[in-house]
Amino acid sequence: MALATTISRPCTRCGQPVEAVLHQSYVIEDDASLQTILGNRFHLLDCAGCGERRAFEADFLVVDRPRNL
């Protein structure tokens, strides 16, 4: 089971509040979830106001279920 929380941070460009999902843990169950990790397609802030998209850093636990890691 993955653990995640919705957070709100101000956009660095326009200052508008932006909601994002902060993962405390992430479970790799198949190739699609592995590609999400490898492609850095999580921990992103997407501002609807100005279109700014940026990643944010946070520590999280990765569970590789098929490999029991």
N, C-alpha and C positions, 0 to 999 in steps of 0.2 A: 504494500500500500504506500503510495506517495503522499508526502505531506506538503501542503502549499497554503499560502496566505495571500490575500489581496492587499496590496499596499498602494499608497498614493504619494506621489512625489511631484514637485513642481518641474515643469519643462524648463530645460536650461536655456532655451531660445526665447520663449514668450512668457514663461512663468505660470501658465495655466496648469491646474492640477491634472496629473495623468495617473490612471490606475494601471497596475501591472501585477502579474502573479510572481510571488517570491517563493521559490521551491526550497524547502528544507531538506527534502529527499526526492529522488527521481528514480523510477523503476524502469529498467530496460527490459522490455518483454518481447520485442521483435525488431526487425530491421528498421522500421519507421521510427521507433523511439530511439534507437541507436543513432540514426541519422540526425535526429533533433539535437542530440548532444554534440555530435561531431561537427554539425553545421552551425553551432552557436545560435540556434533558433529559439532560445528561451531567455528569461531575464532581460526582456526588452521593454522599453518605454516608447509607446507610439502616441504622439500628441495629435489629437484630432483638430486642434486649433491651427497649428502651423505646419504640420507634417513632419516635424522632427522625429527621427527614430534613432534611439541609441540604446546600447546595452548597459547594464549595470552589473557590478561584481558583487557576488555574495557566496559564502561558503555553503556547500550542500553535499549530501551523501548520495552516491550513486549505487544502486543495487542492480547487479546484472543477473537477473533471475535465470535465464537459460544456462548460465555458467556457474550458478551458485556462488557468486563472489560477493 
